Amino acid sequence: MKIWCNGDFGPEAMGLLAEGTRAHRLVLSDKRSRSVLTAGPRDSTVLDADVAYGQPSPEDCIESASLRWVEASTAGYARYDNEAFREGMRSRGCIFTNASRAFSDSCAEHGLAMMLALSRQLLPSYREQLGDRGWLHSAMREQSRLLARQTVVMLGFGSIGRRLAELLVPFSMRIYAVRRQIRSETGVSIVPEGSLTKVLAEADHVVDVLPENEATRGYVNARRIACFKTGARFYNLGRGATVDQDALLRGLESGKVGAAYLDVTTPEPLPPGHPLWTAPNCFITPHSAGGHRDEGLSLVRHFLANLAAFEKGNAMTDRIL
């Protein structure tokens, strides 16, 4: 098979990719990118490939008559999530996978870290260390909270949500997950969207792990924020476009939202003058939740495991189509 790739995952990972595909013909695009978030430009060298890996142009994927499998090297796949792409893939039985599982550990750990940091007042304490250096003994103890027996509502429940739920098990938290497919999950209560208002009113923590598509853009809006339990904390590990940021800002300013942690925003990078930077109790990281030192190796291992399954006709991880 001809396996085409337009990602650059670092020397060690690219060596692993070369070794893992040596039974096939690996073709590296001249237009490779180190950032998995960067959309790949059109590249005619993919048109006769059997497999495309990285961030291939959706137009090229649709135009190619030979592609049998496409794997996006990201958890998000908004640029591929449209009817033209889906129909183009289905019309010739082309498989489409993403790399959600490769990011689940890092994103889940990032979310848990922020939950703990907010609950244990680590960020306000550090801010005091950088400022007046007051010894706010009573205030910090009074404002600290336990995660134990609190309630979490997850908006979306894919690989990242499942891993975060696993990490929360030792805290004996009540976990709800809202998603379209209602099926049982160990330790998690799956609720239909019609019950969202009820569970939001109970939530101490609302975690957004939604993908971006037509149904989810602006999903966390003024109406849903109004349903929050006053003082609830909001976390976005999904996509910035799923949140009405003006409504979130008003929620923070009014105290309806007790704190927000945002790893993703609209736009990215968030302009230095954007009001979210200075909103009360708003903490921002630069779309880094999915990253870690061995990210490239994780991505290539994910692809190679799927390649082995593809060769044998077995079930593939993170299959979308």
ChimeraX commands (.cxc) that place a marker at each C-alpha (Angstrom):
marker #1 position 0.00,0.00,0.00 radius 0.5
marker #1 position 1.00,3.59,-0.47 radius 0.5
marker #1 position 0.78,5.39,2.87 radius 0.5
marker #1 position 0.88,9.17,2.60 radius 0.5
marker #1 position 1.64,11.43,5.56 radius 0.5
marker #1 position 1.81,15.21,5.94 radius 0.5
marker #1 position 2.61,15.29,9.66 radius 0.5
marker #1 position 6.00,15.84,11.26 radius 0.5
marker #1 position 5.89,14.19,14.68 radius 0.5
marker #1 position 9.54,14.66,15.61 radius 0.5
marker #1 position 12.64,12.56,14.78 radius 0.5
marker #1 position 11.97,9.63,17.11 radius 0.5
marker #1 position 8.32,9.33,16.14 radius 0.5
marker #1 position 9.05,9.66,12.42 radius 0.5
marker #1 position 11.64,6.89,12.78 radius 0.5
marker #1 position 9.00,4.72,14.43 radius 0.5
marker #1 position 6.56,5.53,11.60 radius 0.5
marker #1 position 9.13,4.53,8.99 radius 0.5
marker #1 position 9.90,1.27,10.78 radius 0.5
marker #1 position 6.23,0.46,11.36 radius 0.5
marker #1 position 5.29,0.96,7.71 radius 0.5
marker #1 position 8.29,-0.71,6.08 radius 0.5
marker #1 position 6.07,-3.43,4.60 radius 0.5
marker #1 position 4.40,-0.65,2.59 radius 0.5
marker #1 position 5.52,2.46,0.70 radius 0.5
marker #1 position 5.62,5.50,2.96 radius 0.5
marker #1 position 5.42,8.83,1.14 radius 0.5
marker #1 position 6.10,11.98,3.18 radius 0.5
marker #1 position 4.56,15.14,1.82 radius 0.5
marker #1 position 6.79,18.13,1.13 radius 0.5
marker #1 position 4.15,20.18,2.99 radius 0.5
marker #1 position 4.47,18.60,6.44 radius 0.5
marker #1 position 3.55,20.46,9.62 radius 0.5
marker #1 position 4.67,19.99,13.26 radius 0.5
marker #1 position 1.32,21.30,14.51 radius 0.5
marker #1 position -1.54,18.84,14.37 radius 0.5
marker #1 position -3.92,21.80,14.62 radius 0.5
marker #1 position -2.82,23.23,11.27 radius 0.5
marker #1 position -4.99,22.36,8.29 radius 0.5
marker #1 position -3.00,20.69,5.56 radius 0.5
marker #1 position -2.89,22.35,2.14 radius 0.5
marker #1 position -3.90,20.51,-1.00 radius 0.5
marker #1 position -1.25,18.08,-2.21 radius 0.5
marker #1 position -1.57,16.03,-5.39 radius 0.5
marker #1 position 0.77,13.32,-4.02 radius 0.5
marker #1 position -2.06,11.99,-1.83 radius 0.5
marker #1 position -4.44,11.39,-4.73 radius 0.5
marker #1 position -3.13,7.92,-5.58 radius 0.5
marker #1 position -2.50,6.83,-1.99 radius 0.5
marker #1 position -4.29,3.97,-0.24 radius 0.5
marker #1 position -3.92,5.52,3.22 radius 0.5
marker #1 position -3.65,9.16,4.27 radius 0.5
marker #1 position -2.36,10.11,7.71 radius 0.5
marker #1 position -2.04,13.53,9.34 radius 0.5
marker #1 position -4.14,16.48,8.22 radius 0.5
marker #1 position -4.93,15.79,4.56 radius 0.5
marker #1 position -7.04,18.31,2.69 radius 0.5
marker #1 position -10.69,17.19,2.80 radius 0.5
marker #1 position -10.99,18.15,-0.88 radius 0.5
marker #1 position -8.11,15.83,-1.76 radius 0.5
marker #1 position -9.69,12.99,0.23 radius 0.5
marker #1 position -12.96,13.43,-1.65 radius 0.5
marker #1 position -11.22,13.67,-5.02 radius 0.5
marker #1 position -8.98,10.63,-4.54 radius 0.5
marker #1 position -10.37,7.44,-6.06 radius 0.5
marker #1 position -7.83,5.19,-4.34 radius 0.5
marker #1 position -8.02,6.13,-0.65 radius 0.5
marker #1 position -9.29,3.31,1.56 radius 0.5
marker #1 position -8.55,4.81,4.96 radius 0.5
marker #1 position -7.89,8.31,6.34 radius 0.5
marker #1 position -6.65,8.98,9.89 radius 0.5
marker #1 position -6.65,12.53,11.25 radius 0.5
marker #1 position -3.88,13.14,13.76 radius 0.5
marker #1 position -6.20,15.11,16.04 radius 0.5
marker #1 position -9.10,14.47,18.38 radius 0.5
marker #1 position -11.12,17.25,16.72 radius 0.5
marker #1 position -12.14,16.80,13.10 radius 0.5
marker #1 position -14.42,19.76,12.37 radius 0.5
marker #1 position -12.97,20.35,8.91 radius 0.5
marker #1 position -13.98,16.80,7.93 radius 0.5
marker #1 position -17.34,16.85,9.69 radius 0.5
marker #1 position -19.60,17.82,6.81 radius 0.5
marker #1 position -21.94,15.98,4.47 radius 0.5
marker #1 position -19.71,16.36,1.39 radius 0.5
marker #1 position -16.81,14.62,3.15 radius 0.5
marker #1 position -18.99,11.95,4.75 radius 0.5
marker #1 position -20.69,11.14,1.47 radius 0.5
marker #1 position -17.37,11.10,-0.37 radius 0.5
marker #1 position -15.96,8.57,2.10 radius 0.5
marker #1 position -19.06,6.38,2.30 radius 0.5
marker #1 position -19.59,6.26,-1.45 radius 0.5
marker #1 position -16.47,4.13,-1.85 radius 0.5
marker #1 position -16.26,2.52,1.59 radius 0.5
marker #1 position -13.33,4.64,2.79 radius 0.5
marker #1 position -12.71,4.44,6.55 radius 0.5
marker #1 position -12.14,7.60,8.59 radius 0.5
marker #1 position -10.56,7.59,12.06 radius 0.5
marker #1 position -9.27,10.27,14.37 radius 0.5
marker #1 position -6.74,10.15,17.23 radius 0.5
marker #1 position -8.91,10.84,20.28 radius 0.5
marker #1 position -7.45,7.97,22.28 radius 0.5
marker #1 position -3.94,9.39,21.85 radius 0.5
marker #1 position -5.00,12.57,23.67 radius 0.5
marker #1 position -7.28,11.09,26.32 radius 0.5
marker #1 position -4.69,10.72,29.10 radius 0.5
marker #1 position -3.20,14.18,28.75 radius 0.5
marker #1 position -6.54,15.99,28.40 radius 0.5
marker #1 position -8.08,14.10,31.29 radius 0.5
marker #1 position -5.09,14.74,33.56 radius 0.5
marker #1 position -5.16,18.42,32.57 radius 0.5
marker #1 position -8.84,18.66,33.50 radius 0.5
marker #1 position -8.33,16.88,36.82 radius 0.5
marker #1 position -5.37,19.13,37.61 radius 0.5
marker #1 position -7.50,22.22,37.15 radius 0.5
marker #1 position -10.35,20.77,39.21 radius 0.5
marker #1 position -7.94,20.14,42.07 radius 0.5
marker #1 position -6.18,23.48,41.65 radius 0.5
marker #1 position -9.49,25.36,41.84 radius 0.5
marker #1 position -10.87,23.29,44.71 radius 0.5
marker #1 position -7.70,23.59,46.79 radius 0.5
marker #1 position -7.20,27.30,46.02 radius 0.5
marker #1 position -3.77,26.73,44.46 radius 0.5
marker #1 position -4.21,29.42,41.82 radius 0.5
marker #1 position -5.38,32.18,44.18 radius 0.5
marker #1 position -2.54,31.25,46.55 radius 0.5
marker #1 position -0.01,31.51,43.76 radius 0.5
marker #1 position -1.47,34.84,42.70 radius 0.5
marker #1 position -0.97,36.07,46.28 radius 0.5
marker #1 position 2.63,34.84,46.16 radius 0.5
marker #1 position 3.23,36.98,43.09 radius 0.5
marker #1 position 1.48,39.97,44.67 radius 0.5
marker #1 position 1.24,41.11,48.30 radius 0.5
marker #1 position 2.40,37.77,49.77 radius 0.5
marker #1 position -0.15,37.92,52.51 radius 0.5
marker #1 position -0.57,34.88,54.73 radius 0.5
marker #1 position -4.28,34.32,54.00 radius 0.5
marker #1 position -4.55,31.30,56.27 radius 0.5
marker #1 position -8.23,31.58,57.26 radius 0.5
marker #1 position -9.51,32.75,53.88 radius 0.5
marker #1 position -7.83,29.94,51.91 radius 0.5
marker #1 position -9.05,27.28,54.32 radius 0.5
marker #1 position -12.56,28.69,54.22 radius 0.5
marker #1 position -12.66,28.83,50.41 radius 0.5
marker #1 position -11.15,25.38,49.81 radius 0.5
marker #1 position -13.47,22.54,48.82 radius 0.5
marker #1 position -13.35,18.76,48.58 radius 0.5
marker #1 position -14.04,17.02,45.27 radius 0.5
marker #1 position -15.36,14.06,47.23 radius 0.5
marker #1 position -19.10,13.58,46.74 radius 0.5
marker #1 position -19.46,16.57,44.43 radius 0.5
marker #1 position -21.34,16.32,41.11 radius 0.5
marker #1 position -19.81,16.51,37.63 radius 0.5
marker #1 position -21.75,16.96,34.40 radius 0.5
marker #1 position -19.85,16.13,31.23 radius 0.5
marker #1 position -21.07,17.57,27.96 radius 0.5
marker #1 position -20.04,14.83,25.56 radius 0.5
marker #1 position -18.55,11.49,26.51 radius 0.5
marker #1 position -15.89,10.25,24.10 radius 0.5
marker #1 position -12.38,8.96,24.85 radius 0.5
marker #1 position -11.37,12.02,26.87 radius 0.5
marker #1 position -14.55,12.05,28.95 radius 0.5
marker #1 position -14.24,8.33,29.70 radius 0.5
marker #1 position -10.65,8.72,30.86 radius 0.5
marker #1 position -11.52,11.70,33.05 radius 0.5
marker #1 position -14.36,9.69,34.60 radius 0.5
marker #1 position -11.85,6.93,35.42 radius 0.5
marker #1 position -9.53,9.42,37.11 radius 0.5
marker #1 position -12.42,10.76,39.20 radius 0.5
marker #1 position -13.36,7.35,40.61 radius 0.5
marker #1 position -11.25,7.70,43.80 radius 0.5
marker #1 position -13.10,10.93,44.67 radius 0.5
marker #1 position -16.50,9.19,44.87 radius 0.5
marker #1 position -18.09,11.90,42.72 radius 0.5
marker #1 position -21.49,11.64,41.09 radius 0.5
marker #1 position -20.87,11.78,37.34 radius 0.5
marker #1 position -23.43,12.53,34.65 radius 0.5
marker #1 position -22.65,12.53,30.93 radius 0.5
marker #1 position -24.91,14.03,28.30 radius 0.5
marker #1 position -24.75,12.44,24.87 radius 0.5
marker #1 position -26.97,11.32,22.05 radius 0.5
marker #1 position -26.34,7.58,22.43 radius 0.5
marker #1 position -27.97,6.37,25.63 radius 0.5
marker #1 position -26.20,3.25,26.80 radius 0.5
marker #1 position -24.88,2.21,30.18 radius 0.5
marker #1 position -21.40,3.17,31.34 radius 0.5
marker #1 position -19.75,1.93,34.52 radius 0.5
marker #1 position -19.82,4.59,37.21 radius 0.5
marker #1 position -21.44,7.21,34.95 radius 0.5
marker #1 position -25.10,8.11,34.54 radius 0.5
marker #1 position -25.80,8.76,30.86 radius 0.5
marker #1 position -28.62,11.26,30.43 radius 0.5
marker #1 position -30.45,12.45,27.31 radius 0.5
marker #1 position -30.21,16.07,26.25 radius 0.5
marker #1 position -33.77,16.60,27.43 radius 0.5
marker #1 position -32.61,16.05,31.01 radius 0.5
marker #1 position -29.69,18.47,30.76 radius 0.5
marker #1 position -31.47,21.33,32.55 radius 0.5
marker #1 position -32.10,19.14,35.59 radius 0.5
marker #1 position -28.55,17.84,35.95 radius 0.5
marker #1 position -26.96,21.26,35.31 radius 0.5
marker #1 position -28.82,22.54,38.36 radius 0.5
marker #1 position -27.07,19.85,40.43 radius 0.5
marker #1 position -23.57,20.25,39.00 radius 0.5
marker #1 position -20.61,21.55,40.95 radius 0.5
marker #1 position -18.47,21.07,37.83 radius 0.5
marker #1 position -19.53,21.29,34.17 radius 0.5
marker #1 position -16.95,19.83,31.78 radius 0.5
marker #1 position -17.21,20.55,28.05 radius 0.5
marker #1 position -15.58,17.83,25.94 radius 0.5
marker #1 position -17.78,18.39,22.90 radius 0.5
marker #1 position -16.44,18.25,19.34 radius 0.5
marker #1 position -17.16,21.17,17.06 radius 0.5
marker #1 position -19.94,20.68,14.53 radius 0.5
marker #1 position -23.20,22.28,13.46 radius 0.5
marker #1 position -25.07,20.88,16.45 radius 0.5
marker #1 position -22.52,21.95,19.09 radius 0.5
marker #1 position -21.49,25.47,18.08 radius 0.5
marker #1 position -22.59,27.82,20.84 radius 0.5
marker #1 position -23.95,24.88,22.85 radius 0.5
marker #1 position -22.96,26.42,26.18 radius 0.5
marker #1 position -25.08,29.54,25.79 radius 0.5
marker #1 position -26.84,32.04,28.04 radius 0.5
marker #1 position -29.89,29.78,28.43 radius 0.5
marker #1 position -27.85,26.79,29.58 radius 0.5
marker #1 position -25.57,28.88,31.80 radius 0.5
marker #1 position -28.70,30.23,33.50 radius 0.5
marker #1 position -29.47,26.62,34.47 radius 0.5
marker #1 position -26.12,26.22,36.27 radius 0.5
marker #1 position -26.08,25.80,40.01 radius 0.5
marker #1 position -24.84,29.17,41.28 radius 0.5
marker #1 position -21.08,29.04,41.71 radius 0.5
marker #1 position -20.57,25.98,39.48 radius 0.5
marker #1 position -17.18,25.70,37.83 radius 0.5
marker #1 position -16.93,25.35,34.07 radius 0.5
marker #1 position -14.13,23.66,32.12 radius 0.5
marker #1 position -13.64,23.59,28.34 radius 0.5
marker #1 position -11.42,20.79,27.08 radius 0.5
marker #1 position -13.34,20.46,23.81 radius 0.5
marker #1 position -13.50,23.27,21.27 radius 0.5
marker #1 position -13.82,27.02,21.76 radius 0.5
marker #1 position -16.68,27.36,19.29 radius 0.5
marker #1 position -18.93,25.23,21.51 radius 0.5
marker #1 position -19.18,28.13,24.00 radius 0.5
marker #1 position -20.87,31.51,23.71 radius 0.5
marker #1 position -17.96,33.38,25.27 radius 0.5
marker #1 position -19.95,36.58,25.82 radius 0.5
marker #1 position -22.51,34.62,27.84 radius 0.5
marker #1 position -19.72,32.92,29.79 radius 0.5
marker #1 position -18.15,36.29,30.53 radius 0.5
marker #1 position -21.45,37.57,31.90 radius 0.5
marker #1 position -21.79,34.42,33.99 radius 0.5
marker #1 position -18.35,34.97,35.50 radius 0.5
marker #1 position -19.01,38.64,36.19 radius 0.5
marker #1 position -22.32,37.89,37.91 radius 0.5
marker #1 position -20.95,34.99,39.95 radius 0.5
marker #1 position -23.39,32.51,38.36 radius 0.5
marker #1 position -20.26,30.74,37.09 radius 0.5
marker #1 position -17.93,30.45,40.07 radius 0.5
marker #1 position -14.81,29.89,37.96 radius 0.5
marker #1 position -13.89,28.90,34.42 radius 0.5
marker #1 position -10.94,27.00,33.07 radius 0.5
marker #1 position -10.51,27.30,29.32 radius 0.5
marker #1 position -7.96,25.34,27.33 radius 0.5
marker #1 position -9.66,26.31,24.07 radius 0.5
marker #1 position -11.10,29.63,22.94 radius 0.5
marker #1 position -12.40,31.50,19.92 radius 0.5
marker #1 position -10.26,32.74,18.31 radius 0.5
marker #1 position -6.92,31.07,18.94 radius 0.5
marker #1 position -4.59,32.57,19.94 radius 0.5
marker #1 position -6.88,34.64,22.18 radius 0.5
marker #1 position -5.98,38.33,21.59 radius 0.5
marker #1 position -4.14,39.93,24.55 radius 0.5
marker #1 position -6.92,42.49,24.97 radius 0.5
marker #1 position -9.76,39.96,25.08 radius 0.5
marker #1 position -11.90,40.40,28.25 radius 0.5
marker #1 position -11.65,36.70,29.17 radius 0.5
marker #1 position -7.99,37.25,30.13 radius 0.5
marker #1 position -9.07,39.52,32.98 radius 0.5
marker #1 position -12.49,38.04,33.79 radius 0.5
marker #1 position -12.96,37.11,37.46 radius 0.5
marker #1 position -11.83,33.58,38.27 radius 0.5
marker #1 position -11.08,32.74,34.63 radius 0.5
marker #1 position -7.97,30.65,34.00 radius 0.5
marker #1 position -6.65,30.03,30.50 radius 0.5
marker #1 position -4.12,27.62,29.03 radius 0.5
marker #1 position -3.05,27.86,25.35 radius 0.5
marker #1 position -4.72,24.76,23.88 radius 0.5
marker #1 position -2.08,22.69,25.63 radius 0.5
marker #1 position -4.24,20.08,27.40 radius 0.5
marker #1 position -3.60,17.46,24.74 radius 0.5
marker #1 position 0.13,18.03,24.64 radius 0.5
marker #1 position 2.98,16.24,26.36 radius 0.5
marker #1 position 6.62,15.48,25.64 radius 0.5
marker #1 position 5.88,12.16,23.92 radius 0.5
marker #1 position 2.82,13.38,22.01 radius 0.5
marker #1 position 4.32,12.52,18.61 radius 0.5
marker #1 position 5.13,8.97,19.70 radius 0.5
marker #1 position 1.61,8.52,21.07 radius 0.5
marker #1 position 0.13,9.64,17.77 radius 0.5
marker #1 position 2.30,7.33,15.67 radius 0.5
marker #1 position 1.64,4.37,17.96 radius 0.5
marker #1 position -2.09,5.03,17.63 radius 0.5
marker #1 position -1.78,5.05,13.83 radius 0.5
marker #1 position 0.36,1.90,13.71 radius 0.5
marker #1 position -2.06,0.01,15.95 radius 0.5
marker #1 position -4.87,1.01,13.60 radius 0.5
marker #1 position -2.74,0.06,10.60 radius 0.5
marker #1 position -2.31,-3.46,12.02 radius 0.5
marker #1 position -6.07,-3.70,12.53 radius 0.5
marker #1 position -6.73,-2.34,9.03 radius 0.5
marker #1 position -4.43,-4.93,7.47 radius 0.5
marker #1 position -6.30,-7.75,9.23 radius 0.5
marker #1 position -9.78,-6.33,8.74 radius 0.5
marker #1 position -10.26,-5.93,12.49 radius 0.5
marker #1 position -12.06,-3.20,14.42 radius 0.5
marker #1 position -10.14,0.10,14.51 radius 0.5
marker #1 position -9.80,2.55,17.39 radius 0.5
marker #1 position -11.58,5.93,17.16 radius 0.5
marker #1 position -13.44,5.03,13.99 radius 0.5
marker #1 position -15.76,7.82,12.86 radius 0.5
marker #1 position -16.89,6.45,9.47 radius 0.5
marker link #1:1,2 radius 0.2
marker link #1:2,3 radius 0.2
marker link #1:3,4 radius 0.2
marker link #1:4,5 radius 0.2
marker link #1:5,6 radius 0.2
marker link #1:6,7 radius 0.2
marker link #1:7,8 radius 0.2
marker link #1:8,9 radius 0.2
marker link #1:9,10 radius 0.2
marker link #1:10,11 radius 0.2
marker link #1:11,12 radius 0.2
marker link #1:12,13 radius 0.2
marker link #1:13,14 radius 0.2
marker link #1:14,15 radius 0.2
marker link #1:15,16 radius 0.2
marker link #1:16,17 radius 0.2
marker link #1:17,18 radius 0.2
marker link #1:18,19 radius 0.2
marker link #1:19,20 radius 0.2
marker link #1:20,21 radius 0.2
marker link #1:21,22 radius 0.2
marker link #1:22,23 radius 0.2
marker link #1:23,24 radius 0.2
marker link #1:24,25 radius 0.2
marker link #1:25,26 radius 0.2
marker link #1:26,27 radius 0.2
marker link #1:27,28 radius 0.2
marker link #1:28,29 radius 0.2
marker link #1:29,30 radius 0.2
marker link #1:30,31 radius 0.2
marker link #1:31,32 radius 0.2
marker link #1:32,33 radius 0.2
marker link #1:33,34 radius 0.2
marker link #1:34,35 radius 0.2
marker link #1:35,36 radius 0.2
marker link #1:36,37 radius 0.2
marker link #1:37,38 radius 0.2
marker link #1:38,39 radius 0.2
marker link #1:39,40 radius 0.2
marker link #1:40,41 radius 0.2
marker link #1:41,42 radius 0.2
marker link #1:42,43 radius 0.2
marker link #1:43,44 radius 0.2
marker link #1:44,45 radius 0.2
marker link #1:45,46 radius 0.2
marker link #1:46,47 radius 0.2
marker link #1:47,48 radius 0.2
marker link #1:48,49 radius 0.2
marker link #1:49,50 radius 0.2
marker link #1:50,51 radius 0.2
marker link #1:51,52 radius 0.2
marker link #1:52,53 radius 0.2
marker link #1:53,54 radius 0.2
marker link #1:54,55 radius 0.2
marker link #1:55,56 radius 0.2
marker link #1:56,57 radius 0.2
marker link #1:57,58 radius 0.2
marker link #1:58,59 radius 0.2
marker link #1:59,60 radius 0.2
marker link #1:60,61 radius 0.2
marker link #1:61,62 radius 0.2
marker link #1:62,63 radius 0.2
marker link #1:63,64 radius 0.2
marker link #1:64,65 radius 0.2
marker link #1:65,66 radius 0.2
marker link #1:66,67 radius 0.2
marker link #1:67,68 radius 0.2
marker link #1:68,69 radius 0.2
marker link #1:69,70 radius 0.2
marker link #1:70,71 radius 0.2
marker link #1:71,72 radius 0.2
marker link #1:72,73 radius 0.2
marker link #1:73,74 radius 0.2
marker link #1:74,75 radius 0.2
marker link #1:75,76 radius 0.2
marker link #1:76,77 radius 0.2
marker link #1:77,78 radius 0.2
marker link #1:78,79 radius 0.2
marker link #1:79,80 radius 0.2
marker link #1:80,81 radius 0.2
marker link #1:81,82 radius 0.2
marker link #1:82,83 radius 0.2
marker link #1:83,84 radius 0.2
marker link #1:84,85 radius 0.2
marker link #1:85,86 radius 0.2
marker link #1:86,87 radius 0.2
marker link #1:87,88 radius 0.2
marker link #1:88,89 radius 0.2
marker link #1:89,90 radius 0.2
marker link #1:90,91 radius 0.2
marker link #1:91,92 radius 0.2
marker link #1:92,93 radius 0.2
marker link #1:93,94 radius 0.2
marker link #1:94,95 radius 0.2
marker link #1:95,96 radius 0.2
marker link #1:96,97 radius 0.2
marker link #1:97,98 radius 0.2
marker link #1:98,99 radius 0.2
marker link #1:99,100 radius 0.2
marker link #1:100,101 radius 0.2
marker link #1:101,102 radius 0.2
marker link #1:102,103 radius 0.2
marker link #1:103,104 radius 0.2
marker link #1:104,105 radius 0.2
marker link #1:105,106 radius 0.2
marker link #1:106,107 radius 0.2
marker link #1:107,108 radius 0.2
marker link #1:108,109 radius 0.2
marker link #1:109,110 radius 0.2
marker link #1:110,111 radius 0.2
marker link #1:111,112 radius 0.2
marker link #1:112,113 radius 0.2
marker link #1:113,114 radius 0.2
marker link #1:114,115 radius 0.2
marker link #1:115,116 radius 0.2
marker link #1:116,117 radius 0.2
marker link #1:117,118 radius 0.2
marker link #1:118,119 radius 0.2
marker link #1:119,120 radius 0.2
marker link #1:120,121 radius 0.2
marker link #1:121,122 radius 0.2
marker link #1:122,123 radius 0.2
marker link #1:123,124 radius 0.2
marker link #1:124,125 radius 0.2
marker link #1:125,126 radius 0.2
marker link #1:126,127 radius 0.2
marker link #1:127,128 radius 0.2
marker link #1:128,129 radius 0.2
marker link #1:129,130 radius 0.2
marker link #1:130,131 radius 0.2
marker link #1:131,132 radius 0.2
marker link #1:132,133 radius 0.2
marker link #1:133,134 radius 0.2
marker link #1:134,135 radius 0.2
marker link #1:135,136 radius 0.2
marker link #1:136,137 radius 0.2
marker link #1:137,138 radius 0.2
marker link #1:138,139 radius 0.2
marker link #1:139,140 radius 0.2
marker link #1:140,141 radius 0.2
marker link #1:141,142 radius 0.2
marker link #1:142,143 radius 0.2
marker link #1:143,144 radius 0.2
marker link #1:144,145 radius 0.2
marker link #1:145,146 radius 0.2
marker link #1:146,147 radius 0.2
marker link #1:147,148 radius 0.2
marker link #1:148,149 radius 0.2
marker link #1:149,150 radius 0.2
marker link #1:150,151 radius 0.2
marker link #1:151,152 radius 0.2
marker link #1:152,153 radius 0.2
marker link #1:153,154 radius 0.2
marker link #1:154,155 radius 0.2
marker link #1:155,156 radius 0.2
marker link #1:156,157 radius 0.2
marker link #1:157,158 radius 0.2
marker link #1:158,159 radius 0.2
marker link #1:159,160 radius 0.2
marker link #1:160,161 radius 0.2
marker link #1:161,162 radius 0.2
marker link #1:162,163 radius 0.2
marker link #1:163,164 radius 0.2
marker link #1:164,165 radius 0.2
marker link #1:165,166 radius 0.2
marker link #1:166,167 radius 0.2
marker link #1:167,168 radius 0.2
marker link #1:168,169 radius 0.2
marker link #1:169,170 radius 0.2
marker link #1:170,171 radius 0.2
marker link #1:171,172 radius 0.2
marker link #1:172,173 radius 0.2
marker link #1:173,174 radius 0.2
marker link #1:174,175 radius 0.2
marker link #1:175,176 radius 0.2
marker link #1:176,177 radius 0.2
marker link #1:177,178 radius 0.2
marker link #1:178,179 radius 0.2
marker link #1:179,180 radius 0.2
marker link #1:180,181 radius 0.2
marker link #1:181,182 radius 0.2
marker link #1:182,183 radius 0.2
marker link #1:183,184 radius 0.2
marker link #1:184,185 radius 0.2
marker link #1:185,186 radius 0.2
marker link #1:186,187 radius 0.2
marker link #1:187,188 radius 0.2
marker link #1:188,189 radius 0.2
marker link #1:189,190 radius 0.2
marker link #1:190,191 radius 0.2
marker link #1:191,192 radius 0.2
marker link #1:192,193 radius 0.2
marker link #1:193,194 radius 0.2
marker link #1:194,195 radius 0.2
marker link #1:195,196 radius 0.2
marker link #1:196,197 radius 0.2
marker link #1:197,198 radius 0.2
marker link #1:198,199 radius 0.2
marker link #1:199,200 radius 0.2
marker link #1:200,201 radius 0.2
marker link #1:201,202 radius 0.2
marker link #1:202,203 radius 0.2
marker link #1:203,204 radius 0.2
marker link #1:204,205 radius 0.2
marker link #1:205,206 radius 0.2
marker link #1:206,207 radius 0.2
marker link #1:207,208 radius 0.2
marker link #1:208,209 radius 0.2
marker link #1:209,210 radius 0.2
marker link #1:210,211 radius 0.2
marker link #1:211,212 radius 0.2
marker link #1:212,213 radius 0.2
marker link #1:213,214 radius 0.2
marker link #1:214,215 radius 0.2
marker link #1:215,216 radius 0.2
marker link #1:216,217 radius 0.2
marker link #1:217,218 radius 0.2
marker link #1:218,219 radius 0.2
marker link #1:219,220 radius 0.2
marker link #1:220,221 radius 0.2
marker link #1:221,222 radius 0.2
marker link #1:222,223 radius 0.2
marker link #1:223,224 radius 0.2
marker link #1:224,225 radius 0.2
marker link #1:225,226 radius 0.2
marker link #1:226,227 radius 0.2
marker link #1:227,228 radius 0.2
marker link #1:228,229 radius 0.2
marker link #1:229,230 radius 0.2
marker link #1:230,231 radius 0.2
marker link #1:231,232 radius 0.2
marker link #1:232,233 radius 0.2
marker link #1:233,234 radius 0.2
marker link #1:234,235 radius 0.2
marker link #1:235,236 radius 0.2
marker link #1:236,237 radius 0.2
marker link #1:237,238 radius 0.2
marker link #1:238,239 radius 0.2
marker link #1:239,240 radius 0.2
marker link #1:240,241 radius 0.2
marker link #1:241,242 radius 0.2
marker link #1:242,243 radius 0.2
marker link #1:243,244 radius 0.2
marker link #1:244,245 radius 0.2
marker link #1:245,246 radius 0.2
marker link #1:246,247 radius 0.2
marker link #1:247,248 radius 0.2
marker link #1:248,249 radius 0.2
marker link #1:249,250 radius 0.2
marker link #1:250,251 radius 0.2
marker link #1:251,252 radius 0.2
marker link #1:252,253 radius 0.2
marker link #1:253,254 radius 0.2
marker link #1:254,255 radius 0.2
marker link #1:255,256 radius 0.2
marker link #1:256,257 radius 0.2
marker link #1:257,258 radius 0.2
marker link #1:258,259 radius 0.2
marker link #1:259,260 radius 0.2
marker link #1:260,261 radius 0.2
marker link #1:261,262 radius 0.2
marker link #1:262,263 radius 0.2
marker link #1:263,264 radius 0.2
marker link #1:264,265 radius 0.2
marker link #1:265,266 radius 0.2
marker link #1:266,267 radius 0.2
marker link #1:267,268 radius 0.2
marker link #1:268,269 radius 0.2
marker link #1:269,270 radius 0.2
marker link #1:270,271 radius 0.2
marker link #1:271,272 radius 0.2
marker link #1:272,273 radius 0.2
marker link #1:273,274 radius 0.2
marker link #1:274,275 radius 0.2
marker link #1:275,276 radius 0.2
marker link #1:276,277 radius 0.2
marker link #1:277,278 radius 0.2
marker link #1:278,279 radius 0.2
marker link #1:279,280 radius 0.2
marker link #1:280,281 radius 0.2
marker link #1:281,282 radius 0.2
marker link #1:282,283 radius 0.2
marker link #1:283,284 radius 0.2
marker link #1:284,285 radius 0.2
marker link #1:285,286 radius 0.2
marker link #1:286,287 radius 0.2
marker link #1:287,288 radius 0.2
marker link #1:288,289 radius 0.2
marker link #1:289,290 radius 0.2
marker link #1:290,291 radius 0.2
marker link #1:291,292 radius 0.2
marker link #1:292,293 radius 0.2
marker link #1:293,294 radius 0.2
marker link #1:294,295 radius 0.2
marker link #1:295,296 radius 0.2
marker link #1:296,297 radius 0.2
marker link #1:297,298 radius 0.2
marker link #1:298,299 radius 0.2
marker link #1:299,300 radius 0.2
marker link #1:300,301 radius 0.2
marker link #1:301,302 radius 0.2
marker link #1:302,303 radius 0.2
marker link #1:303,304 radius 0.2
marker link #1:304,305 radius 0.2
marker link #1:305,306 radius 0.2
marker link #1:306,307 radius 0.2
marker link #1:307,308 radius 0.2
marker link #1:308,309 radius 0.2
marker link #1:309,310 radius 0.2
marker link #1:310,311 radius 0.2
marker link #1:311,312 radius 0.2
marker link #1:312,313 radius 0.2
marker link #1:313,314 radius 0.2
marker link #1:314,315 radius 0.2
marker link #1:315,316 radius 0.2
marker link #1:316,317 radius 0.2
marker link #1:317,318 radius 0.2
marker link #1:318,319 radius 0.2
marker link #1:319,320 radius 0.2
marker link #1:320,321 radius 0.2
view
